[in-house]
Protein backbone atom coordinates (compact mmCIF):
# COMPACT_ATOMS: atom_id res chain seq x y z
CA UNK A 1 0.00 0.00 0.00
CA UNK A 2 1.24 3.45 -0.89
CA UNK A 3 2.32 5.73 1.97
CA UNK A 4 1.32 9.06 0.45
CA UNK A 5 2.50 11.21 3.34
CA UNK A 6 5.84 9.43 3.63
CA UNK A 7 6.35 9.53 -0.14
CA UNK A 8 5.54 13.25 -0.36
CA UNK A 9 7.86 14.13 2.51
CA UNK A 10 10.70 12.01 1.16
CA UNK A 11 10.45 13.54 -2.32
CA UNK A 12 10.31 17.06 -0.94
CA UNK A 13 13.33 16.53 1.34
CA UNK A 14 15.39 15.00 -1.46
CA UNK A 15 14.46 17.82 -3.85
CA UNK A 16 15.37 20.49 -1.33
CA UNK A 17 18.70 18.83 -0.55
CA UNK A 18 19.90 19.04 -4.16
CA UNK A 19 21.50 22.10 -5.73
CA UNK A 20 21.40 22.80 -9.50
CA UNK A 21 25.13 22.12 -9.85
CA UNK A 22 24.59 18.68 -8.25
CA UNK A 23 22.56 17.58 -11.26
CA UNK A 24 24.32 19.50 -14.05
CA UNK A 25 21.98 22.51 -14.14
CA UNK A 26 23.01 26.20 -14.14
CA UNK A 27 22.26 28.06 -10.92
CA UNK A 28 21.44 31.46 -12.41
CA UNK A 29 22.14 34.84 -10.77
CA UNK A 30 18.68 35.45 -9.28
CA UNK A 31 17.98 32.07 -7.77
CA UNK A 32 16.27 32.16 -4.37
CA UNK A 33 14.86 28.64 -4.16
CA UNK A 34 16.38 26.37 -1.52
CA UNK A 35 17.24 23.26 -3.53
CA UNK A 36 15.72 22.36 -6.88
CA UNK A 37 12.41 23.68 -8.19
CA UNK A 38 9.62 21.20 -8.89
CA UNK A 39 9.78 21.96 -12.61
CA UNK A 40 13.51 21.16 -12.61
CA UNK A 41 12.94 17.81 -10.94
CA UNK A 42 10.09 17.02 -13.32
CA UNK A 43 12.38 17.70 -16.28
CA UNK A 44 15.13 15.52 -14.81
CA UNK A 45 12.60 12.74 -14.25
CA UNK A 46 11.02 13.03 -17.74
CA UNK A 47 7.52 13.70 -16.44
CA UNK A 48 5.10 16.60 -16.28
CA UNK A 49 5.35 19.22 -13.54
CA UNK A 50 1.72 18.54 -12.65
CA UNK A 51 2.36 14.81 -12.15
CA UNK A 52 5.39 15.36 -9.92
CA UNK A 53 3.71 18.18 -7.97
CA UNK A 54 0.73 15.96 -7.14
CA UNK A 55 3.06 13.37 -5.61
CA UNK A 56 4.53 16.00 -3.29
CA UNK A 57 0.99 17.06 -2.38
CA UNK A 58 -0.09 13.51 -1.51
CA UNK A 59 -2.34 13.28 -4.56
CA UNK A 60 -2.49 11.53 -7.91
CA UNK A 61 -2.31 7.85 -8.93
CA UNK A 62 0.12 5.31 -7.55
CA UNK A 63 3.38 5.72 -9.50
CA UNK A 64 4.40 2.82 -11.73
CA UNK A 65 7.75 1.04 -11.55
CA UNK A 66 8.86 3.01 -14.60
CA UNK A 67 7.91 6.35 -13.07
CA UNK A 68 9.66 5.50 -9.81
CA UNK A 69 12.81 4.47 -11.64
CA UNK A 70 12.81 7.83 -13.44
CA UNK A 71 12.31 9.69 -10.16
CA UNK A 72 15.14 7.74 -8.52
CA UNK A 73 17.54 8.67 -11.29
CA UNK A 74 16.34 12.26 -11.57
CA UNK A 75 16.85 12.83 -7.84
CA UNK A 76 20.23 11.03 -7.92
CA UNK A 77 19.13 8.55 -5.26
CA UNK A 78 21.46 5.91 -3.85
CA UNK A 79 20.38 2.26 -4.07
CA UNK A 80 19.12 2.31 -0.48
CA UNK A 81 17.18 5.51 -1.17
CA UNK A 82 15.77 4.07 -4.39
CA UNK A 83 14.55 0.95 -2.56
CA UNK A 84 12.97 3.15 0.14
CA UNK A 85 11.19 5.18 -2.56
CA UNK A 86 9.70 2.03 -4.11
CA UNK A 87 8.47 0.76 -0.74
CA UNK A 88 6.87 4.11 0.11
CA UNK A 89 5.03 3.91 -3.22
CA UNK A 90 3.77 0.41 -2.45
CA UNK A 91 6.09 -1.57 -4.74
CA UNK A 92 8.85 -4.08 -4.25
CA UNK A 93 12.25 -2.57 -5.16
CA UNK A 94 13.94 -3.66 -8.41
CA UNK A 95 16.78 -6.17 -8.35
CA UNK A 96 20.29 -5.12 -7.50
CA UNK A 97 23.48 -6.34 -9.13
CA UNK A 98 24.33 -7.08 -12.75
CA UNK A 99 20.80 -6.61 -14.12
CA UNK A 100 20.20 -3.31 -12.33
CA UNK A 101 19.88 -0.22 -14.52
CA UNK A 102 19.97 2.29 -11.68
CA UNK A 103 23.04 4.46 -12.21
CA UNK A 104 24.86 5.44 -9.00
CA UNK A 105 24.67 9.13 -7.96
CA UNK A 106 28.46 9.46 -8.08
CA UNK A 107 28.64 8.24 -11.66
CA UNK A 108 25.77 10.54 -12.65
CA UNK A 109 27.54 13.52 -11.09
CA UNK A 110 30.62 12.81 -13.19
CA UNK A 111 28.57 12.44 -16.38
CA UNK A 112 26.70 15.69 -15.64
CA UNK A 113 30.04 17.54 -15.75
CA UNK A 114 31.07 16.14 -19.15
CA UNK A 115 29.00 18.34 -21.46
CA UNK A 116 32.05 19.06 -23.64
CA UNK A 117 33.26 15.44 -23.81
CA UNK A 118 31.81 12.32 -25.44
CA UNK A 119 30.83 9.96 -22.63
CA UNK A 120 28.38 7.16 -21.96
CA UNK A 121 27.34 4.86 -19.14
CA UNK A 122 26.77 1.26 -20.21
CA UNK A 123 25.92 -2.08 -18.61
CA UNK A 124 28.25 -5.07 -18.80
CA UNK A 125 26.32 -6.16 -21.91
CA UNK A 126 26.92 -2.87 -23.69
CA UNK A 127 23.43 -1.45 -23.11
CA UNK A 128 23.60 2.34 -23.00
CA UNK A 129 21.93 3.88 -19.94
CA UNK A 130 23.05 7.52 -20.25
CA UNK A 131 25.05 9.66 -22.69
CA UNK A 132 26.54 13.12 -22.56
CA UNK A 133 25.35 15.53 -25.29
CA UNK A 134 28.62 15.12 -27.20
CA UNK A 135 28.36 11.38 -26.71
CA UNK A 136 25.08 11.48 -28.63
CA UNK A 137 26.75 13.62 -31.29
CA UNK A 138 29.52 11.04 -31.65
CA UNK A 139 27.58 7.77 -31.75
CA UNK A 140 23.94 8.76 -32.05
CA UNK A 141 21.30 8.18 -29.38
CA UNK A 142 22.05 4.58 -28.39
CA UNK A 143 19.55 4.66 -25.50
CA UNK A 144 16.67 4.37 -27.99
CA UNK A 145 17.00 0.63 -28.67
CA UNK A 146 14.77 -2.01 -27.11
CA UNK A 147 15.09 -5.73 -26.46
CA UNK A 148 18.36 -7.52 -27.34
CA UNK A 149 19.21 -4.67 -29.76
CA UNK A 150 20.02 -2.53 -26.72
CA UNK A 151 23.31 -4.45 -26.53
CA UNK A 152 26.03 -3.02 -28.75
CA UNK A 153 27.51 -6.50 -29.14
CA UNK A 154 24.19 -7.90 -30.33
CA UNK A 155 23.77 -5.08 -32.84
CA UNK A 156 27.32 -5.62 -34.06
CA UNK A 157 26.45 -9.08 -35.38
CA UNK A 158 22.86 -8.45 -36.49
CA UNK A 159 22.77 -4.89 -37.88
CA UNK A 160 25.32 -3.91 -40.56
CA UNK A 161 24.71 -0.23 -39.76
CA UNK A 162 26.28 -0.78 -36.33
CA UNK A 163 29.71 -1.11 -37.97
CA UNK A 164 29.59 2.00 -40.14
CA UNK A 165 30.91 4.25 -37.37
CA UNK A 166 34.10 2.22 -36.88
CA UNK A 167 37.23 1.96 -39.03
CA UNK A 168 36.98 -1.15 -41.27
CA UNK A 169 40.47 -2.32 -40.28
CA UNK A 170 39.25 -2.68 -36.69
CA UNK A 171 36.13 -4.75 -37.44
CA UNK A 172 37.77 -8.16 -37.08
CA UNK A 173 39.22 -7.33 -33.66
CA UNK A 174 35.95 -5.83 -32.46
CA UNK A 175 34.05 -8.96 -33.55
CA UNK A 176 36.47 -11.12 -31.55
CA UNK A 177 36.17 -8.77 -28.59
CA UNK A 178 32.36 -8.86 -28.51
CA UNK A 179 32.22 -12.66 -28.84
CA UNK A 180 34.90 -13.09 -26.19
CA UNK A 181 33.26 -10.64 -23.82
CA UNK A 182 29.82 -12.22 -24.14
CA UNK A 183 31.25 -15.69 -23.46
CA UNK A 184 32.96 -14.41 -20.33
CA UNK A 185 29.80 -12.70 -19.00
CA UNK A 186 27.55 -15.66 -19.88
CA UNK A 187 29.88 -17.97 -17.95
CA UNK A 188 29.99 -15.57 -15.00
CA UNK A 189 26.21 -15.05 -14.82
CA UNK A 190 25.26 -18.61 -15.72
CA UNK A 191 22.42 -20.32 -17.65
CA UNK A 192 19.22 -18.33 -17.68
CA UNK A 193 21.04 -14.98 -17.61
CA UNK A 194 20.47 -12.31 -20.25
CA UNK A 195 24.02 -12.85 -21.45
CA UNK A 196 23.31 -16.54 -22.06
CA UNK A 197 20.07 -15.60 -23.84
CA UNK A 198 21.87 -13.13 -26.10
CA UNK A 199 24.47 -15.78 -26.93
CA UNK A 200 21.74 -18.26 -27.89
CA UNK A 201 20.10 -15.68 -30.13
CA UNK A 202 23.36 -14.81 -31.86
CA UNK A 203 24.25 -18.47 -32.40
CA UNK A 204 21.04 -18.74 -34.39
CA UNK A 205 21.29 -15.43 -36.24
CA UNK A 206 24.96 -14.89 -37.09
CA UNK A 207 27.36 -17.28 -38.84
CA UNK A 208 30.25 -14.97 -37.95
CA UNK A 209 29.34 -15.10 -34.27
CA UNK A 210 29.03 -18.91 -34.36
CA UNK A 211 32.51 -19.20 -35.85
CA UNK A 212 34.03 -16.90 -33.23
CA UNK A 213 32.08 -18.49 -30.37
CA UNK A 214 33.50 -21.88 -31.28
CA UNK A 215 37.03 -20.49 -30.85
CA UNK A 216 36.41 -20.10 -27.09
CA UNK A 217 38.54 -16.94 -26.91
CA UNK A 218 38.58 -15.09 -23.59
CA UNK A 219 40.12 -11.75 -22.69
CA UNK A 220 40.23 -10.08 -26.10
CA UNK A 221 40.66 -6.35 -25.44
CA UNK A 222 40.12 -3.35 -27.77
CA UNK A 223 42.95 -1.18 -29.00
CA UNK A 224 43.94 1.70 -26.73
CA UNK A 225 42.89 4.15 -29.44
CA UNK A 226 39.40 3.82 -30.90
CA UNK A 227 39.01 4.87 -34.51
CA UNK A 228 35.68 6.32 -35.61
CA UNK A 229 34.43 7.36 -39.06
CA UNK A 230 31.92 10.07 -38.32
CA UNK A 231 29.52 11.05 -41.14
CA UNK A 232 29.88 14.77 -40.42
CA UNK A 233 33.47 15.36 -39.29
CA UNK A 234 35.35 12.38 -40.72
CA UNK A 235 37.97 10.14 -39.09
CA UNK A 236 38.57 10.44 -35.35
CA UNK A 237 41.19 8.72 -33.19
CA UNK A 238 40.04 8.85 -29.57
CA UNK A 239 41.41 7.47 -26.35
CA UNK A 240 38.84 5.78 -24.12
CA UNK A 241 39.11 6.01 -20.34
CA UNK A 242 36.90 3.72 -18.27
CA UNK A 243 35.43 4.15 -14.79
CA UNK A 244 33.89 0.99 -13.27
CA UNK A 245 31.10 0.83 -10.72
CA UNK A 246 31.69 -2.68 -9.29
CA UNK A 247 28.42 -2.74 -7.36
CA UNK A 248 26.27 -2.19 -10.46
CA UNK A 249 28.55 -3.62 -13.18
CA UNK A 250 28.25 -0.29 -14.99
CA UNK A 251 31.04 1.42 -16.90
CA UNK A 252 31.51 5.08 -17.71
CA UNK A 253 33.39 5.50 -21.00
CA UNK A 254 34.99 8.88 -21.64
CA UNK A 255 36.45 9.64 -25.09
CA UNK A 256 39.23 12.20 -25.50
CA UNK A 257 41.57 13.33 -28.27
CA UNK A 258 45.20 14.40 -27.93
CA UNK A 259 45.36 18.24 -28.03
CA UNK A 260 46.90 19.60 -31.21
CA UNK A 261 45.95 16.62 -33.34
CA UNK A 262 43.53 16.57 -36.27
CA UNK A 263 41.19 14.41 -34.20
CA UNK A 264 41.14 17.06 -31.49
CA UNK A 265 40.16 19.73 -34.00
CA UNK A 266 37.46 17.51 -35.44
CA UNK A 267 36.09 16.73 -32.00
CA UNK A 268 35.86 20.49 -31.37
CA UNK A 269 34.00 20.82 -34.67
CA UNK A 270 31.63 18.05 -33.61
CA UNK A 271 30.72 20.01 -30.50
CA UNK A 272 29.71 22.90 -32.79
CA UNK A 273 27.87 20.75 -35.32
CA UNK A 274 25.83 19.33 -32.45
CA UNK A 275 23.72 16.25 -32.13
CA UNK A 276 22.88 14.64 -35.45
CA UNK A 277 20.84 11.51 -36.08
CA UNK A 278 23.07 8.75 -37.43
CA UNK A 279 21.64 6.25 -39.91
C-alpha positions as CSV (number, residue, x, y, z in Angstrom):
1,X,0.0,0.0,0.0
2,X,1.2,3.5,-0.9
3,X,2.3,5.7,2.0
4,X,1.3,9.1,0.4
5,X,2.5,11.2,3.3
6,X,5.8,9.4,3.6
7,X,6.4,9.5,-0.1
8,X,5.5,13.2,-0.4
9,X,7.9,14.1,2.5
10,X,10.7,12.0,1.2
11,X,10.4,13.5,-2.3
12,X,10.3,17.1,-0.9
13,X,13.3,16.5,1.3
14,X,15.4,15.0,-1.5
15,X,14.5,17.8,-3.9
16,X,15.4,20.5,-1.3
17,X,18.7,18.8,-0.6
18,X,19.9,19.0,-4.2
19,X,21.5,22.1,-5.7
20,X,21.4,22.8,-9.5
21,X,25.1,22.1,-9.9
22,X,24.6,18.7,-8.2
23,X,22.6,17.6,-11.3
24,X,24.3,19.5,-14.1
25,X,22.0,22.5,-14.1
26,X,23.0,26.2,-14.1
27,X,22.3,28.1,-10.9
28,X,21.4,31.5,-12.4
29,X,22.1,34.8,-10.8
30,X,18.7,35.4,-9.3
31,X,18.0,32.1,-7.8
32,X,16.3,32.2,-4.4
33,X,14.9,28.6,-4.2
34,X,16.4,26.4,-1.5
35,X,17.2,23.3,-3.5
36,X,15.7,22.4,-6.9
37,X,12.4,23.7,-8.2
38,X,9.6,21.2,-8.9
39,X,9.8,22.0,-12.6
40,X,13.5,21.2,-12.6
41,X,12.9,17.8,-10.9
42,X,10.1,17.0,-13.3
43,X,12.4,17.7,-16.3
44,X,15.1,15.5,-14.8
45,X,12.6,12.7,-14.3
46,X,11.0,13.0,-17.7
47,X,7.5,13.7,-16.4
48,X,5.1,16.6,-16.3
49,X,5.4,19.2,-13.5
50,X,1.7,18.5,-12.6
51,X,2.4,14.8,-12.1
52,X,5.4,15.4,-9.9
53,X,3.7,18.2,-8.0
54,X,0.7,16.0,-7.1
55,X,3.1,13.4,-5.6
56,X,4.5,16.0,-3.3
57,X,1.0,17.1,-2.4
58,X,-0.1,13.5,-1.5
59,X,-2.3,13.3,-4.6
60,X,-2.5,11.5,-7.9
61,X,-2.3,7.8,-8.9
62,X,0.1,5.3,-7.5
63,X,3.4,5.7,-9.5
64,X,4.4,2.8,-11.7
65,X,7.8,1.0,-11.5
66,X,8.9,3.0,-14.6
67,X,7.9,6.4,-13.1
68,X,9.7,5.5,-9.8
69,X,12.8,4.5,-11.6
70,X,12.8,7.8,-13.4
71,X,12.3,9.7,-10.2
72,X,15.1,7.7,-8.5
73,X,17.5,8.7,-11.3
74,X,16.3,12.3,-11.6
75,X,16.9,12.8,-7.8
76,X,20.2,11.0,-7.9
77,X,19.1,8.5,-5.3
78,X,21.5,5.9,-3.9
79,X,20.4,2.3,-4.1
80,X,19.1,2.3,-0.5
81,X,17.2,5.5,-1.2
82,X,15.8,4.1,-4.4
83,X,14.6,1.0,-2.6
84,X,13.0,3.1,0.1
85,X,11.2,5.2,-2.6
86,X,9.7,2.0,-4.1
87,X,8.5,0.8,-0.7
88,X,6.9,4.1,0.1
89,X,5.0,3.9,-3.2
90,X,3.8,0.4,-2.4
91,X,6.1,-1.6,-4.7
92,X,8.9,-4.1,-4.2
93,X,12.2,-2.6,-5.2
94,X,13.9,-3.7,-8.4
95,X,16.8,-6.2,-8.3
96,X,20.3,-5.1,-7.5
97,X,23.5,-6.3,-9.1
98,X,24.3,-7.1,-12.8
99,X,20.8,-6.6,-14.1
100,X,20.2,-3.3,-12.3
101,X,19.9,-0.2,-14.5
102,X,20.0,2.3,-11.7
103,X,23.0,4.5,-12.2
104,X,24.9,5.4,-9.0
105,X,24.7,9.1,-8.0
106,X,28.5,9.5,-8.1
107,X,28.6,8.2,-11.7
108,X,25.8,10.5,-12.6
109,X,27.5,13.5,-11.1
110,X,30.6,12.8,-13.2
111,X,28.6,12.4,-16.4
112,X,26.7,15.7,-15.6
113,X,30.0,17.5,-15.8
114,X,31.1,16.1,-19.1
115,X,29.0,18.3,-21.5
116,X,32.1,19.1,-23.6
117,X,33.3,15.4,-23.8
118,X,31.8,12.3,-25.4
119,X,30.8,10.0,-22.6
120,X,28.4,7.2,-22.0
121,X,27.3,4.9,-19.1
122,X,26.8,1.3,-20.2
123,X,25.9,-2.1,-18.6
124,X,28.3,-5.1,-18.8
125,X,26.3,-6.2,-21.9
126,X,26.9,-2.9,-23.7
127,X,23.4,-1.4,-23.1
128,X,23.6,2.3,-23.0
129,X,21.9,3.9,-19.9
130,X,23.0,7.5,-20.2
131,X,25.1,9.7,-22.7
132,X,26.5,13.1,-22.6
133,X,25.3,15.5,-25.3
134,X,28.6,15.1,-27.2
135,X,28.4,11.4,-26.7
136,X,25.1,11.5,-28.6
137,X,26.7,13.6,-31.3
138,X,29.5,11.0,-31.6
139,X,27.6,7.8,-31.8
140,X,23.9,8.8,-32.1
141,X,21.3,8.2,-29.4
142,X,22.0,4.6,-28.4
143,X,19.5,4.7,-25.5
144,X,16.7,4.4,-28.0
145,X,17.0,0.6,-28.7
146,X,14.8,-2.0,-27.1
147,X,15.1,-5.7,-26.5
148,X,18.4,-7.5,-27.3
149,X,19.2,-4.7,-29.8
150,X,20.0,-2.5,-26.7
151,X,23.3,-4.4,-26.5
152,X,26.0,-3.0,-28.7
153,X,27.5,-6.5,-29.1
154,X,24.2,-7.9,-30.3
155,X,23.8,-5.1,-32.8
156,X,27.3,-5.6,-34.1
157,X,26.4,-9.1,-35.4
158,X,22.9,-8.4,-36.5
159,X,22.8,-4.9,-37.9
160,X,25.3,-3.9,-40.6
161,X,24.7,-0.2,-39.8
162,X,26.3,-0.8,-36.3
163,X,29.7,-1.1,-38.0
164,X,29.6,2.0,-40.1
165,X,30.9,4.2,-37.4
166,X,34.1,2.2,-36.9
167,X,37.2,2.0,-39.0
168,X,37.0,-1.1,-41.3
169,X,40.5,-2.3,-40.3
170,X,39.2,-2.7,-36.7
171,X,36.1,-4.7,-37.4
172,X,37.8,-8.2,-37.1
173,X,39.2,-7.3,-33.7
174,X,35.9,-5.8,-32.5
175,X,34.1,-9.0,-33.6
176,X,36.5,-11.1,-31.5
177,X,36.2,-8.8,-28.6
178,X,32.4,-8.9,-28.5
179,X,32.2,-12.7,-28.8
180,X,34.9,-13.1,-26.2
181,X,33.3,-10.6,-23.8
182,X,29.8,-12.2,-24.1
183,X,31.2,-15.7,-23.5
184,X,33.0,-14.4,-20.3
185,X,29.8,-12.7,-19.0
186,X,27.5,-15.7,-19.9
187,X,29.9,-18.0,-18.0
188,X,30.0,-15.6,-15.0
189,X,26.2,-15.1,-14.8
190,X,25.3,-18.6,-15.7
191,X,22.4,-20.3,-17.7
192,X,19.2,-18.3,-17.7
193,X,21.0,-15.0,-17.6
194,X,20.5,-12.3,-20.3
195,X,24.0,-12.9,-21.4
196,X,23.3,-16.5,-22.1
197,X,20.1,-15.6,-23.8
198,X,21.9,-13.1,-26.1
199,X,24.5,-15.8,-26.9
200,X,21.7,-18.3,-27.9
201,X,20.1,-15.7,-30.1
202,X,23.4,-14.8,-31.9
203,X,24.2,-18.5,-32.4
204,X,21.0,-18.7,-34.4
205,X,21.3,-15.4,-36.2
206,X,25.0,-14.9,-37.1
207,X,27.4,-17.3,-38.8
208,X,30.3,-15.0,-38.0
209,X,29.3,-15.1,-34.3
210,X,29.0,-18.9,-34.4
211,X,32.5,-19.2,-35.9
212,X,34.0,-16.9,-33.2
213,X,32.1,-18.5,-30.4
214,X,33.5,-21.9,-31.3
215,X,37.0,-20.5,-30.9
216,X,36.4,-20.1,-27.1
217,X,38.5,-16.9,-26.9
218,X,38.6,-15.1,-23.6
219,X,40.1,-11.7,-22.7
220,X,40.2,-10.1,-26.1
221,X,40.7,-6.4,-25.4
222,X,40.1,-3.4,-27.8
223,X,42.9,-1.2,-29.0
224,X,43.9,1.7,-26.7
225,X,42.9,4.1,-29.4
226,X,39.4,3.8,-30.9
227,X,39.0,4.9,-34.5
228,X,35.7,6.3,-35.6
229,X,34.4,7.4,-39.1
230,X,31.9,10.1,-38.3
231,X,29.5,11.1,-41.1
232,X,29.9,14.8,-40.4
233,X,33.5,15.4,-39.3
234,X,35.4,12.4,-40.7
235,X,38.0,10.1,-39.1
236,X,38.6,10.4,-35.4
237,X,41.2,8.7,-33.2
238,X,40.0,8.8,-29.6
239,X,41.4,7.5,-26.4
240,X,38.8,5.8,-24.1
241,X,39.1,6.0,-20.3
242,X,36.9,3.7,-18.3
243,X,35.4,4.1,-14.8
244,X,33.9,1.0,-13.3
245,X,31.1,0.8,-10.7
246,X,31.7,-2.7,-9.3
247,X,28.4,-2.7,-7.4
248,X,26.3,-2.2,-10.5
249,X,28.6,-3.6,-13.2
250,X,28.2,-0.3,-15.0
251,X,31.0,1.4,-16.9
252,X,31.5,5.1,-17.7
253,X,33.4,5.5,-21.0
254,X,35.0,8.9,-21.6
255,X,36.5,9.6,-25.1
256,X,39.2,12.2,-25.5
257,X,41.6,13.3,-28.3
258,X,45.2,14.4,-27.9
259,X,45.4,18.2,-28.0
260,X,46.9,19.6,-31.2
261,X,46.0,16.6,-33.3
262,X,43.5,16.6,-36.3
263,X,41.2,14.4,-34.2
264,X,41.1,17.1,-31.5
265,X,40.2,19.7,-34.0
266,X,37.5,17.5,-35.4
267,X,36.1,16.7,-32.0
268,X,35.9,20.5,-31.4
269,X,34.0,20.8,-34.7
270,X,31.6,18.0,-33.6
271,X,30.7,20.0,-30.5
272,X,29.7,22.9,-32.8
273,X,27.9,20.7,-35.3
274,X,25.8,19.3,-32.5
275,X,23.7,16.2,-32.1
276,X,22.9,14.6,-35.5
277,X,20.8,11.5,-36.1
278,X,23.1,8.7,-37.4
279,X,21.6,6.3,-39.9
